[in-house]
Amino acid sequence: MKQDIHPAYHEIKVIMTDGTEFTTRSTWGTPGASMRLDIDPKVHPAWTGVHRLNDAGGQLAKFNKRFANFGIKK
C-alpha cells in the first residue's frame, strides 16, 4: 500500500435529530468535530415505515381527466 495517500481517520461526534449523540470514527471533518444530522433512521420513512404521498391524488386525477375518453368505449 502507498504511504501518505489516505485521508486522516479520527473520532467525531454525531448528533441525531432528537439530540442523542454517539462517537464514531470517520474521515469527515477534523478530530473532535460534531456532525449534526437532518435525517436519521429515527425519522426517515425508509426505516419508520411512515410514507407521505405528495400530491398523488392530484396527479392521478389529472391523468384520469386527460385520458378519460381514450381507448375502449362503453
Secondary structure, DSSP 8 states (H G I E B T S, - for coil): --TT-S---EEEEEE-TTS-EEEEEESSSSTT-EEE-SS-TTT-HHHH-----SSHHHHHHHHHHHTTTSS---
